[in-house]
């Protein structure tokens, strides 16, 4: 059995959303300095690193993360590798239904779609611009039964978006969102996925540890 960890490592160097709270870890107790144990503490935005968005993130009355149905984040998933497409054309900015349609059979079979773009390779540098899904993708995914969409990007919307149209459209389609995956060492194909968000009461999002494996 082979496993792939597709979570970005949380460290004091990981890039945070501009203006948001950066990740900070420190030892508040050290054995080397006389403490009985090494004891760590963290301060962070819940959107740092690989995380799941809750509807409350972009809807005042939306469901908070501790109420998210866990079964959505567990099960078979397909990785669609669009990296070559985006590398060939630095001008390409949209992830379209045309990009996804050749994989429609696997998408409909697994119901969980992870898109690899390769456009955010250095977790310590926040990207100025990212590819985003086109406006018709959420409806197309819904027709194919998809219930979870994950990307190797910090958002499903433009970095400078204020209205977050893709977040809202995916929510209307009943599709959960995972952002900031690390798919660089994962090839295209079908896997088993577990990516459980932390149970944070009232949370608009939560960090998660995302794992793929094959028997």
Buried (B, 14 or more C-beta within 10 A) or exposed (E): EEEBBBBBEBEEEBBBBEEEEBBBEEBEEEEEEEEEEEEEEEEBBBBBBBBBBBBBBBBEEBEBBBBBEEEBBBBEBBBBBBBEBBEEEEEBBEBBBEBBEEBEEBBBEBBBBBBBBBBBEEBEEBBEEBBBBBEEBBEBBBEBEBBBBBBBBBBBBBBEEEEBBBBBBBBEBBBBBBBBBBBEEBEBBBBBBBBBBBEBEEBBBBBBBBBBEEE
